[in-house]
Amino acid sequence: MNGKTKIAVFASGSGSNFEALEFACREGELDAEITLVMTDKPASFVVERARQTDIRTVALEPKAFPSKQAFEEALIAILQDEGVEWIVLAGYMRLIGPTLLAAYPSRIVNIHPSLLPSFPGKDAIGQAIAHGVKVTGVTVHLVDEGMDTGPILAQAPVQVVDGNPELTAKAIHAVEHVLYKETLQSLFTSETKSKA
């Protein structure tokens, strides 16, 4: 074993955060190994990004299962088979349920494009612009049963580009790609020290 923390990245969209994390792992900036990419949307671009890296990709559609519990039990079986220690959400647009939370207590991390508790949920950038704020940001937090309510690990501010969601999103993504990597590295390093 290489001693690196084994993580699974969950994503529903383009996978830019996955790509940034994969690069950080490859370059030694993040002492972790992405053993699995999981998506609930088989047609999402993250599947293509993952394919280019030879990382195992699993596409499971929740509607193919009789219940959320059954869906999450199927996920857990795959995660445990791969030896996954942490789940990293990267644009995963689905609330984590009690079954998965119980299997990975305080071991699921999310990144959100606002300074929580402001603008939780979908379209945080649109919410920020609609409210006329000058500064929004990025939050990395542990996942609990609520929507974007778990303990905050790190935050960074980002200037809103007046009335321009595309440029604001671009600025947020640039910050996300650095903050996520640094926060995860800090998390995994402190865990390794506590085990020593």
C-alpha positions as CSV (number, residue, x, y, z in Angstrom):
1,M,0.0,0.0,0.0
2,N,1.2,3.5,-0.8
3,G,-0.2,5.0,2.5
4,K,-2.2,7.6,0.6
5,T,-5.8,8.4,1.6
6,K,-8.2,6.6,-0.7
7,I,-11.0,8.9,-1.9
8,A,-14.0,8.7,-4.1
9,V,-15.1,11.8,-6.0
10,F,-18.9,12.2,-6.5
11,A,-19.9,14.5,-9.4
12,S,-23.0,15.3,-11.5
13,G,-21.6,17.8,-14.0
14,S,-18.6,18.8,-16.0
15,G,-16.1,17.5,-13.4
16,S,-13.7,20.6,-13.3
17,N,-13.2,20.1,-9.6
18,F,-12.5,16.4,-10.1
19,E,-9.9,17.3,-12.8
20,A,-8.2,19.8,-10.4
21,L,-8.1,17.2,-7.6
22,E,-6.8,14.5,-9.9
23,F,-4.1,16.8,-11.1
24,A,-3.2,17.7,-7.5
25,C,-3.0,14.0,-6.6
26,R,-0.8,13.3,-9.6
27,E,1.5,16.2,-8.9
28,G,1.9,15.3,-5.2
29,E,0.1,18.4,-4.0
30,L,-2.6,16.2,-2.4
31,D,-1.5,13.1,-0.6
32,A,-4.5,11.0,-1.7
33,E,-5.5,8.6,-4.4
34,I,-8.8,8.9,-6.3
35,T,-9.8,5.3,-6.6
36,L,-13.3,5.9,-7.9
37,V,-15.4,8.5,-9.6
38,M,-19.2,8.1,-9.0
39,T,-21.8,10.0,-10.9
40,D,-25.6,9.9,-10.8
41,K,-25.7,11.2,-14.4
42,P,-24.2,8.8,-16.9
43,A,-24.2,11.5,-19.7
44,S,-22.3,14.1,-17.6
45,F,-18.9,15.3,-18.8
46,V,-17.1,14.1,-15.7
47,V,-17.4,10.5,-17.1
48,E,-15.3,11.6,-20.1
49,R,-12.8,13.4,-17.9
50,A,-12.4,10.3,-15.7
51,R,-12.1,8.0,-18.6
52,Q,-9.0,10.0,-19.8
53,T,-7.3,9.3,-16.4
54,D,-8.0,5.5,-16.2
55,I,-9.8,6.0,-12.8
56,R,-12.7,3.6,-12.3
57,T,-16.0,5.3,-13.0
58,V,-19.4,4.2,-11.8
59,A,-22.6,5.7,-13.1
60,L,-25.6,4.7,-10.9
61,E,-29.0,6.3,-11.5
62,P,-31.1,6.6,-8.3
63,K,-34.3,6.0,-10.3
64,A,-33.0,2.5,-11.1
65,F,-33.4,1.6,-7.4
66,P,-36.6,1.0,-5.4
67,S,-35.5,3.5,-2.7
68,K,-32.8,6.0,-1.7
69,Q,-31.7,3.5,0.9
70,A,-31.2,0.8,-1.7
71,F,-29.3,3.2,-4.0
72,E,-27.0,4.2,-1.1
73,E,-26.5,0.6,-0.1
74,A,-25.4,-0.2,-3.6
75,L,-23.0,2.7,-3.4
76,I,-21.6,1.6,-0.1
77,A,-20.8,-1.9,-1.4
78,I,-18.8,-0.4,-4.3
79,L,-17.0,2.1,-2.0
80,Q,-16.0,-0.6,0.5
81,D,-14.9,-2.9,-2.3
82,E,-12.5,-0.1,-3.4
83,G,-11.3,0.6,0.1
84,V,-12.6,4.2,0.0
85,E,-11.9,6.1,3.2
86,W,-13.3,9.6,2.3
87,I,-16.1,10.8,-0.1
88,V,-15.4,14.1,-1.8
89,L,-18.4,15.8,-3.4
90,A,-17.5,17.9,-6.5
91,G,-20.6,19.3,-8.0
92,Y,-22.7,16.3,-6.9
93,M,-26.3,17.6,-7.1
94,R,-28.0,15.1,-4.7
95,L,-28.5,15.2,-1.0
96,I,-26.7,12.5,0.9
97,G,-29.0,10.3,2.8
98,P,-28.8,8.7,6.3
99,T,-27.5,5.3,5.0
100,L,-24.4,6.8,3.4
101,L,-23.9,9.3,6.2
102,A,-23.9,6.4,8.7
103,A,-21.4,4.5,6.6
104,Y,-19.0,7.5,6.3
105,P,-19.6,9.6,9.5
106,S,-17.7,12.9,9.3
107,R,-15.9,11.5,6.2
108,I,-17.9,13.2,3.4
109,V,-16.7,16.6,2.3
110,N,-18.5,19.1,0.0
111,I,-17.5,22.3,-1.8
112,H,-20.1,25.0,-2.3
113,P,-19.9,28.2,-4.3
114,S,-20.9,30.7,-1.6
115,L,-19.9,31.8,1.9
116,L,-22.2,29.6,3.8
117,P,-24.6,29.9,5.6
118,S,-25.5,32.5,2.8
119,F,-27.0,31.1,-0.4
120,P,-27.2,27.3,0.3
121,G,-28.7,24.9,-2.3
122,K,-28.9,25.3,-6.0
123,D,-27.7,28.3,-8.1
124,A,-25.7,29.9,-5.3
125,I,-24.1,32.3,-7.8
126,G,-27.5,33.3,-9.2
127,Q,-28.7,33.8,-5.6
128,A,-25.8,36.1,-4.8
129,I,-26.2,38.2,-7.9
130,A,-30.0,38.5,-7.3
131,H,-29.3,39.7,-3.8
132,G,-26.9,42.3,-5.1
133,V,-23.9,41.3,-2.9
134,K,-20.5,42.5,-3.8
135,V,-18.6,39.5,-2.3
136,T,-19.5,35.9,-2.4
137,G,-17.1,33.0,-2.1
138,V,-16.4,29.3,-1.6
139,T,-17.0,27.1,1.4
140,V,-15.6,23.6,2.0
141,H,-17.6,21.8,4.7
142,L,-18.3,18.3,6.1
143,V,-21.7,16.9,5.0
144,D,-24.5,16.3,7.5
145,E,-28.2,15.5,6.9
146,G,-29.1,19.1,5.9
147,M,-28.5,21.0,2.7
148,D,-25.1,22.7,3.0
149,T,-25.4,22.8,6.8
150,G,-22.4,20.7,7.9
151,P,-19.4,22.0,9.9
152,I,-17.4,24.5,7.9
153,L,-13.7,23.6,7.3
154,A,-12.6,26.5,5.1
155,Q,-13.9,29.6,3.3
156,A,-12.5,32.1,0.8
157,P,-14.1,35.3,-0.5
158,V,-14.6,36.0,-4.2
159,Q,-15.6,39.3,-5.8
160,V,-18.9,39.3,-7.6
161,V,-18.6,40.5,-11.2
162,D,-21.5,42.9,-11.4
163,G,-24.5,41.2,-13.1
164,N,-22.3,38.6,-14.8
165,P,-22.9,35.1,-13.5
166,E,-20.5,33.5,-16.1
167,L,-17.4,35.6,-15.0
168,T,-18.4,35.3,-11.4
169,A,-18.5,31.5,-11.8
170,K,-15.2,31.5,-13.5
171,A,-13.6,33.4,-10.6
172,I,-15.3,31.0,-8.1
173,H,-14.0,27.9,-9.9
174,A,-10.4,29.2,-9.8
175,V,-10.7,29.6,-6.1
176,E,-12.4,26.3,-5.6
177,H,-9.6,24.4,-7.4
178,V,-7.1,25.7,-4.9
179,L,-9.1,25.8,-1.7
180,Y,-10.5,22.2,-2.1
181,K,-7.0,20.7,-2.6
182,E,-5.5,22.7,0.3
183,T,-8.4,21.9,2.7
184,L,-8.4,18.2,1.9
185,Q,-4.6,18.0,2.3
186,S,-4.9,19.6,5.7
187,L,-7.7,17.2,6.7
188,F,-5.8,14.1,5.6
189,T,-2.5,15.3,7.1
190,S,-4.1,15.9,10.5
191,E,-5.8,12.5,10.4
192,T,-2.5,10.7,9.5
193,K,-0.8,12.5,12.5
194,S,-3.6,11.5,14.9
195,K,-3.2,7.9,13.8
196,A,0.6,7.9,14.3
